[in-house]
Each structure stands twice: as structure tokens, then as C-alpha cells.
Amino acid sequence: MYILYNLILIIITIVLSPFILFKLVTVPKYRGGISQKLGRVRKGVLRVLNNTRPIWVHAVSVGEVMAAHPLIRDLRKKYPNRKFILSTVTVTGNYTAKQRVPEADAVFYFPFDYPWIVRRVIRIINPAIVLVAETEIWPNFFRELRRQGIPSALINGRISPRSYGNYLKFRGFFTQVFDNVTLFCMQSEEDAGRIRDIGAPADKIRVTGNLKFDQKIPTTQQQPVSIAPGRKVITAGSTHRGEEAILLEIYSRLRKRYPDLVLIIAPRHPERFDEVSGLITSAGYECQRRTRLKGPVRDVVLLDTIGELRAFYGLCNIAFVGGSLVKVGGHNLLEPAAMKKPVIFSSYMFNFKEISEALIRSGGGIMVKDKDELYGKIDNLLADKELARSIGEKAFKVILENSGATARTIDAVHGLIIAK
């Protein structure tokens, strides 16, 4: 099966090579760390390692980096003499890791999953253990770790319903892949059952909880922009194509009732900043881009920076989390919850099913089915300050009641670390 996997990998690379080259030339984010992805280990990483065996944590993008942060922080306290390195796949994840995870001794890009590339990188780094956040399953990488006698653990693991069905179609292959993974630390019993069905050995699976509940997010922060006292603010975070137009339509309707209302839009992908700016202008508003903002906020702010979203959740009255009105699967609901804000999202939350359900059960999260219901719920919250405050408090309580995954994960991997 591995032969077939690698053959498919090579064929896909050859077929897509013109498109890949075009993207590398025309889109800067695709060039980010390309030499590292092809197997070069930066001199800065080698200097940090200095012939020691580090704990290697891999987190694909921003959400995984922030989830892994409390684990890295507490692992460093437990193993102060160890070096910690953190790899990412995306440019935004790499930037966030460098800015927000000071406990990492080095940050770099994860190598492409070709046998000769991962073999070289693993041999040079020679980690004591590799901890892979969520469900980043790289067959050649895990097999090479086992060949070199290096333990690995999937941490904060989850299997979405959609992914579960796809994995089951290739259960025979994933049974082989999972045989190379030393430990599976899953978020829930449901996730544990799914990965067992896909082929993970039952004796390797632990339920440790969701690390995202352990993010230490301060509830008070300096206000990032100047907003006149008394103005109400909606922050729409991690939005996708199709959502901004709906939000702007709702905002225009709400402005008739709340003339001083402010809307902050934070697109999920930086390459869409200009597109969203055009949508704001087309809706009849001056687009105040965060990077060019001077003076107080007037109407609509485009958050065109990376790493500031939680601060903008902190200043809002109501938070909407994107990727949920369109079929994306949702994004992190816990950042606004940690700021004690009422959290609104729509029905496409399959990537954050457990968190969204926990918020709904607690009364701290509101799921809406469409734009009309979204308008109605925001209107209710804007009109009733006490209701908004109460829902925000309930959202925060969910975080307090579900914390502890970091400690359970460390307990689970401790034996693998001390063995090295």
C-alpha cells in the first residue's frame, strides 16, 4: 500500500507541477519556507539543537498552533532541560508560532511527505519524540519515525464525521499507517471510537480532552483601536467567501435601529483582504483597514492583520465566528468565549462539533440556521445588554468546566519522553 501511496504522490506532483510552479511564482504565501519543505534544515534550527534530542511538536496552522501552545508551555516547565521545536505547514501558522509561542526554541516548516525528504529531516533533527496536533496523518513521516526508533503521538486528535467516512474507505491502508504511531491522544470518546474503527489499535488510544479549552486567554486587553464610548461592536472572525456579503447586508439593516453600530470583519485568509475591502466599499461604506487606520473607528473595519483577532473579540459586544454560514466546518469558538462574549455561529460547525454543542448546551453559544435568524439574534442581543452579558458568562464557564486536557496529555506522553 505504501508503494501505491508514493506512486500516487509522485503522479499528482508531476500532473500538478505547472499549477504549482505558477502558484510559487505568483502567490508569495506558496513560497513560504519552500526550501525547508523540500528537506533543508535551517542553520538556526541546528544551532538551537546543538546535538541534543528535542521534543518536536507539529501544528499545521494557526488554530493548531494556539491549541498546542499550552501543551508546549507546560511541557517546558516539566522538562526544563529539553529543547522544543515547532513546525507548521502554513505561512500564517508559522508567523503565529513565532509571535505567540515564545517557549519554542525554533520554528520551521514541516517537510513534504516524500520518503527521501522526511528521512533526511528526521535523521538530521533526531527528535526524542514527535507530537502531532489534531489529525495530521503523514504516512511516510510516521513510518520513518518508527524505522529510526523515534516515538510519536497524535495529540488533541479528532476525526470529523466527514473525514471519518473518507478514512473508512481506505481502512486497510490506515491500519498500516496507524501501526507506526506510538500513541493516540483523542479529544473525545467519539473521536477515540472513530480512529479505532479506522484502524488504530485500541491499546494505543487515550481520551485526553480538547487542548483548546486550556488556552490561557486574558479576558482584559488593551483596546486595539479607538472606538467612541457607547458604540456597540460586532466582530465577525475567520469569515469566508459568501459570509461577508451576508454580514454587510445584516449590518445595513441593523444600522437603521442602531446608528452607532460598528462592524469588524476578519477574513480567514489574508489573500482575500482586497476582495473583502471591495465588498465593503460596494455596500456603501468606507473600508477602514486595520493597517491604515488613523483616528477613531467610523463604521466598518477590515482586520487585515494576523494575530489580533482575539483582541478584537475582546472589544466587541457580540461575536460571530465564520466558516459556519458556508460549508467550511467552522473555526475556533473559544477565543470569543474566553472574552466572555456571546458567541453566534451557523450550522456548518462539523470541525468543532463538540465545542459548539457544549456552548449550545450551556446557553453560551447561539446557532442560527440562516441570515434572517442571524439578524434576529444579533438584534435581540444588541437590545438587551443583560442578556448578552449573561450568555457571555455562560460561554466562559464552558472553558472552565472543560479544562485539564494539557495535564492529561502530558501524563499520557510522559513515559515516551523519559524513555528517551
C-alpha positions as CSV (number, residue, x, y, z in Angstrom):
1,M,0.0,0.0,0.0
2,Y,2.9,2.4,0.7
3,I,4.2,1.8,-2.8
4,L,0.8,2.8,-4.2
5,Y,0.6,5.8,-1.9
6,N,4.0,7.1,-3.0
7,L,3.3,6.4,-6.7
8,I,0.1,8.4,-6.4
9,L,2.0,11.2,-4.6
10,I,4.6,11.4,-7.4
11,I,2.0,11.3,-10.2
12,I,0.0,14.1,-8.6
13,T,3.1,16.2,-8.2
14,I,4.0,15.7,-11.9
15,V,0.5,16.4,-13.1
16,L,0.1,19.5,-10.9
17,S,3.7,20.8,-11.4
18,P,2.7,23.6,-13.9
19,F,0.0,24.8,-11.5
20,I,2.4,24.5,-8.5
21,L,5.1,26.5,-10.3
22,F,2.6,29.1,-11.3
23,K,1.5,29.5,-7.7
24,L,5.0,29.6,-6.5
25,V,5.8,32.5,-8.9
26,T,2.6,34.5,-8.4
27,V,1.5,33.9,-4.8
28,P,4.0,34.8,-2.1
29,K,2.4,32.6,0.6
30,Y,3.2,29.4,-1.5
31,R,6.9,30.3,-1.5
32,G,7.0,30.5,2.3
33,G,9.5,28.0,3.6
34,I,9.7,26.1,0.3
35,S,13.3,25.0,0.8
36,Q,12.5,23.7,4.3
37,K,9.5,21.8,2.9
38,L,11.9,20.2,0.4
39,G,14.2,19.0,3.2
40,R,16.6,21.8,4.1
41,V,17.0,22.2,7.9
42,R,17.8,25.8,8.7
43,K,21.2,26.6,10.3
44,G,19.3,28.4,13.0
45,V,17.5,25.2,13.9
46,L,20.7,23.3,14.0
47,R,22.3,25.9,16.3
48,V,19.4,25.6,18.7
49,L,19.6,21.8,18.7
50,N,23.4,21.7,19.2
51,N,23.4,17.8,19.0
52,T,20.6,17.5,21.6
53,R,17.4,15.5,21.0
54,P,14.5,17.9,21.1
55,I,10.8,17.4,21.6
56,W,9.2,18.2,18.2
57,V,5.7,19.5,18.1
58,H,3.9,19.8,14.8
59,A,0.9,22.1,14.3
60,V,-0.4,22.7,10.8
61,S,-1.8,26.2,11.1
62,V,-3.0,29.0,13.4
63,G,-5.7,27.0,15.2
64,E,-3.5,24.1,15.9
65,V,-0.6,26.3,17.0
66,M,-2.8,28.0,19.5
67,A,-4.2,24.7,20.8
68,A,-0.6,23.3,21.1
69,H,0.7,26.4,23.0
70,P,-0.4,25.5,26.5
71,L,1.0,22.0,26.0
72,I,4.4,23.3,24.9
73,R,4.4,25.8,27.8
74,D,3.7,23.1,30.4
75,L,6.0,20.6,28.8
76,R,8.8,23.1,29.1
77,K,8.1,23.5,32.8
78,K,8.2,19.8,33.3
79,Y,11.3,19.2,31.1
80,P,13.3,22.4,31.5
81,N,16.5,20.8,30.1
82,R,14.8,19.8,26.8
83,K,14.8,21.8,23.6
84,F,11.4,22.4,21.9
85,I,10.9,22.8,18.2
86,L,7.6,23.7,16.5
87,S,6.8,23.0,12.8
88,T,3.9,24.3,10.8
89,V,2.6,24.0,7.2
90,T,1.1,27.4,6.5
91,V,2.6,30.8,6.4
92,T,0.1,32.2,8.9
93,G,0.7,29.3,11.2
94,N,4.5,29.9,11.0
95,Y,4.0,33.6,11.8
96,T,1.7,32.9,14.7
97,A,4.1,30.4,16.2
98,K,6.9,32.8,16.1
99,Q,4.8,35.6,17.6
100,R,2.8,33.7,20.1
101,V,4.8,30.7,21.3
102,P,8.0,32.0,22.9
103,E,8.5,28.6,24.6
104,A,9.5,27.1,21.2
105,D,13.3,27.3,20.7
106,A,12.9,27.1,17.0
107,V,10.0,27.4,14.5
108,F,10.3,25.9,11.0
109,Y,8.2,24.5,8.1
110,F,7.2,20.8,8.1
111,P,8.7,18.7,5.2
112,F,6.7,17.4,2.3
113,D,5.8,13.7,2.9
114,Y,8.1,12.2,0.3
115,P,10.2,9.3,1.7
116,W,13.6,10.7,0.9
117,I,12.7,14.2,2.3
118,V,11.2,13.0,5.6
119,R,14.1,10.5,6.0
120,R,16.7,13.3,5.7
121,V,14.9,15.8,8.0
122,I,14.2,13.2,10.8
123,R,17.8,12.0,10.6
124,I,19.2,15.5,11.0
125,I,16.9,16.6,13.7
126,N,16.9,13.3,15.6
127,P,14.0,14.2,17.9
128,A,13.3,12.4,21.2
129,I,9.6,12.3,20.3
130,V,7.3,13.9,17.8
131,L,3.9,15.2,18.9
132,V,1.5,15.9,16.0
133,A,-1.5,18.1,16.7
134,E,-5.0,17.1,15.7
135,T,-5.3,14.8,12.7
136,E,-2.2,15.4,10.6
137,I,-1.6,12.0,9.2
138,W,1.5,11.8,7.1
139,P,2.2,8.1,6.2
140,N,5.8,8.3,5.2
141,F,6.7,10.6,8.1
142,F,5.3,8.3,10.7
143,R,6.8,5.2,9.1
144,E,10.2,6.8,9.0
145,L,9.9,7.8,12.7
146,R,9.3,4.2,13.6
147,R,12.2,3.0,11.4
148,Q,14.5,5.4,13.3
149,G,13.2,4.3,16.6
150,I,11.5,7.6,17.5
151,P,8.2,7.5,19.3
152,S,5.3,9.6,18.0
153,A,1.9,10.7,19.4
154,L,-1.1,12.2,17.8
155,I,-2.3,14.9,20.3
156,N,-5.6,16.7,20.6
157,G,-6.8,14.2,17.9
158,R,-10.1,14.5,16.3
159,I,-11.9,12.8,13.4
160,S,-14.8,14.8,11.9
161,P,-17.8,12.9,10.6
162,R,-16.9,13.8,7.0
163,S,-13.3,12.7,7.4
164,Y,-14.4,9.5,9.2
165,G,-16.3,8.3,6.1
166,N,-13.4,9.0,3.8
167,Y,-10.9,7.3,6.1
168,L,-13.1,4.2,6.3
169,K,-12.8,3.7,2.6
170,F,-9.1,3.2,3.0
171,R,-9.1,1.4,6.3
172,G,-6.6,-1.2,5.2
173,F,-4.0,1.4,4.4
174,F,-4.6,3.5,7.5
175,T,-4.3,0.3,9.7
176,Q,-0.7,0.1,8.4
177,V,-0.1,3.8,8.9
178,F,-1.5,3.8,12.5
179,D,0.7,0.8,13.4
180,N,3.6,3.2,13.1
181,V,2.1,5.7,15.6
182,T,3.0,5.1,19.2
183,L,0.1,6.8,20.9
184,F,-3.3,8.5,20.1
185,C,-4.5,11.2,22.5
186,M,-8.0,11.9,21.3
187,Q,-10.3,14.8,22.2
188,S,-13.4,12.7,23.0
189,E,-14.8,9.2,23.3
190,E,-16.4,9.7,19.9
191,D,-13.1,10.6,18.3
192,A,-11.5,7.6,20.0
193,G,-14.1,5.3,18.6
194,R,-13.7,6.7,15.1
195,I,-10.0,6.3,15.0
196,R,-10.3,2.8,16.4
197,D,-12.8,2.0,13.6
198,I,-10.3,3.4,11.0
199,G,-7.6,1.1,12.2
200,A,-5.8,2.4,15.3
201,P,-5.0,-0.3,17.9
202,A,-7.3,0.1,20.9
203,D,-4.4,-0.2,23.4
204,K,-2.7,2.8,21.9
205,I,-5.7,5.2,22.3
206,R,-6.3,7.6,25.2
207,V,-9.1,10.2,25.7
208,T,-7.4,13.3,27.0
209,G,-9.8,16.1,26.1
210,N,-9.5,19.2,23.9
211,L,-6.4,21.3,24.4
212,K,-8.2,24.4,23.1
213,F,-10.0,24.7,26.4
214,D,-6.7,25.2,28.1
215,Q,-5.6,28.3,26.1
216,K,-4.7,31.0,28.6
217,I,-6.5,33.9,27.0
218,P,-6.5,37.1,29.1
219,T,-10.0,38.5,29.5
220,T,-8.7,42.1,29.7
221,Q,-6.6,43.5,27.0
222,Q,-5.6,47.0,25.8
223,Q,-8.2,48.2,23.3
224,P,-6.5,47.8,19.8
225,V,-8.4,50.6,18.1
226,S,-10.2,53.8,19.2
227,I,-13.9,53.4,19.4
228,A,-16.1,56.1,20.9
229,P,-17.7,55.2,24.3
230,G,-21.2,53.8,24.0
231,R,-20.9,52.5,20.5
232,K,-21.8,48.8,20.0
233,V,-19.5,46.5,18.2
234,I,-19.9,43.2,16.3
235,T,-16.7,41.3,15.5
236,A,-17.1,38.7,12.7
237,G,-14.0,36.4,12.9
238,S,-12.5,34.0,10.4
239,T,-15.0,34.7,7.7
240,H,-15.1,33.0,4.2
241,R,-16.3,34.0,0.8
242,G,-20.1,34.3,0.8
243,E,-20.2,35.3,4.5
244,E,-19.0,38.9,4.3
245,A,-21.8,39.9,1.9
246,I,-24.4,38.4,4.3
247,L,-22.9,40.2,7.3
248,L,-22.8,43.5,5.4
249,E,-26.4,43.1,4.5
250,I,-27.4,42.4,8.1
251,Y,-25.2,45.3,9.3
252,S,-27.1,47.7,6.9
253,R,-30.4,46.5,8.3
254,L,-29.2,46.8,11.9
255,R,-27.9,50.3,11.4
256,K,-31.4,51.6,11.0
257,R,-32.0,50.6,14.6
258,Y,-28.6,51.2,15.9
259,P,-27.0,54.1,14.1
260,D,-23.7,53.9,16.1
261,L,-23.1,50.2,15.4
262,V,-19.6,49.1,14.3
263,L,-18.8,46.0,12.3
264,I,-15.3,44.4,12.3
265,I,-14.7,41.8,9.7
266,A,-11.7,39.5,9.9
267,P,-11.3,37.3,6.8
268,R,-9.8,33.9,7.5
269,H,-7.4,34.1,4.5
270,P,-5.1,37.1,4.0
271,E,-5.2,36.8,0.3
272,R,-8.8,37.8,0.4
273,F,-8.2,41.1,2.2
274,D,-8.5,43.2,-1.1
275,E,-11.6,41.2,-2.1
276,V,-13.4,41.9,1.2
277,S,-12.3,45.6,1.0
278,G,-14.1,45.8,-2.3
279,L,-17.3,44.2,-0.8
280,I,-17.3,46.8,2.0
281,T,-17.0,49.6,-0.5
282,S,-19.7,48.2,-2.7
283,A,-22.0,48.0,0.3
284,G,-21.7,51.8,0.6
285,Y,-19.2,52.0,3.5
286,E,-15.7,53.4,3.7
287,C,-13.4,50.5,4.3
288,Q,-11.1,51.3,7.3
289,R,-8.3,48.8,7.0
290,R,-6.6,48.0,10.3
291,T,-3.1,48.5,8.8
292,R,-4.0,52.0,7.7
293,L,-6.4,53.1,10.4
294,K,-5.8,56.5,11.9
295,G,-8.1,58.1,14.4
296,P,-11.4,56.6,15.7
297,V,-13.4,53.9,14.0
298,R,-16.4,55.1,12.0
299,D,-18.4,52.2,10.5
300,V,-16.7,49.1,9.1
301,V,-13.2,47.9,10.0
302,L,-11.3,45.3,7.9
303,L,-8.9,43.4,10.2
304,D,-6.1,42.9,7.6
305,T,-3.5,41.7,10.1
306,I,-2.6,38.3,11.6
307,G,-2.7,37.5,15.3
308,E,-5.0,40.3,16.5
309,L,-8.4,38.6,16.3
310,R,-8.7,37.8,20.0
311,A,-8.1,41.4,20.9
312,F,-10.9,42.4,18.6
313,Y,-13.1,39.8,20.2
314,G,-12.2,41.5,23.5
315,L,-13.7,44.9,22.5
316,C,-16.9,43.6,20.8
317,N,-20.4,43.2,22.3
318,I,-21.3,40.2,20.1
319,A,-19.0,37.8,18.3
320,F,-19.8,35.9,15.1
321,V,-17.5,33.0,14.1
322,G,-17.2,32.4,10.4
323,G,-16.8,29.3,8.3
324,S,-20.2,28.3,9.6
325,L,-22.7,30.0,7.2
326,V,-20.9,28.4,4.3
327,K,-19.8,24.7,4.2
328,V,-16.4,25.1,5.7
329,G,-16.8,23.5,9.1
330,G,-16.4,26.5,11.4
331,H,-13.5,27.9,13.4
332,N,-12.4,28.5,17.0
333,L,-15.3,29.4,19.2
334,L,-13.3,29.5,22.4
335,E,-11.5,32.8,21.8
336,P,-14.6,34.9,22.0
337,A,-15.9,32.7,24.8
338,A,-12.8,33.3,26.8
339,M,-13.5,37.0,26.4
340,K,-17.0,36.4,27.9
341,K,-18.8,37.4,24.7
342,P,-22.0,35.8,23.4
343,V,-20.9,33.6,20.5
344,I,-23.0,33.2,17.4
345,F,-22.4,30.8,14.6
346,S,-24.3,28.9,11.9
347,S,-24.9,25.3,11.3
348,Y,-21.7,24.3,9.4
349,M,-19.7,23.6,12.6
350,F,-18.7,19.9,11.9
351,N,-15.0,20.6,12.6
352,F,-15.9,22.0,16.0
353,K,-18.9,19.8,16.8
354,E,-18.1,19.1,20.5
355,I,-17.2,22.7,21.3
356,S,-20.3,24.1,19.5
357,E,-22.6,21.6,21.3
358,A,-21.0,22.3,24.6
359,L,-21.6,26.1,24.1
360,I,-25.2,25.5,23.0
361,R,-26.0,23.2,26.0
362,S,-24.6,25.8,28.4
363,G,-26.5,28.7,26.9
364,G,-23.3,30.4,26.0
365,G,-23.5,29.8,22.2
366,I,-26.2,30.5,19.7
367,M,-26.6,28.5,16.5
368,V,-28.5,30.2,13.7
369,K,-29.8,28.5,10.5
370,D,-29.7,31.4,8.1
371,K,-29.1,35.2,7.6
372,D,-32.6,36.1,8.8
373,E,-32.2,34.2,12.1
374,L,-28.7,35.7,12.4
375,Y,-30.2,39.2,12.1
376,G,-32.8,38.4,14.7
377,K,-30.4,37.0,17.3
378,I,-28.0,39.9,16.9
379,D,-30.9,42.4,17.2
380,N,-32.0,40.7,20.4
381,L,-28.6,40.9,21.9
382,L,-28.0,44.5,20.9
383,A,-31.3,45.4,22.5
384,D,-30.7,43.5,25.7
385,K,-27.4,44.2,27.3
386,E,-28.1,42.0,30.3
387,L,-28.9,39.0,28.1
388,A,-25.7,39.5,26.1
389,R,-23.7,39.7,29.4
390,S,-25.4,36.5,30.7
391,I,-24.7,34.5,27.6
392,G,-21.1,35.6,27.6
393,E,-20.6,34.5,31.2
394,K,-22.1,31.1,30.3
395,A,-19.7,30.8,27.3
396,F,-16.7,31.5,29.6
397,K,-18.0,28.9,32.1
398,V,-17.7,26.2,29.4
399,I,-14.0,26.8,29.2
400,L,-13.5,26.5,33.0
401,E,-15.6,23.3,33.1
402,N,-13.7,21.6,30.3
403,S,-10.1,22.5,31.1
404,G,-7.4,19.9,32.0
405,A,-6.6,18.3,28.7
406,T,-3.0,19.6,28.9
407,A,-2.3,17.8,32.1
408,R,-3.9,14.6,30.8
409,T,-1.9,14.7,27.6
410,I,1.4,15.3,29.4
411,D,0.6,12.3,31.7
412,A,0.0,10.2,28.6
413,V,3.2,11.1,26.8
414,H,5.5,11.3,29.8
415,G,6.6,7.6,29.6
416,L,7.6,8.1,26.0
417,I,9.6,11.2,26.8
418,I,11.6,9.9,29.8
419,A,12.4,6.7,27.8
420,K,14.5,9.0,25.5
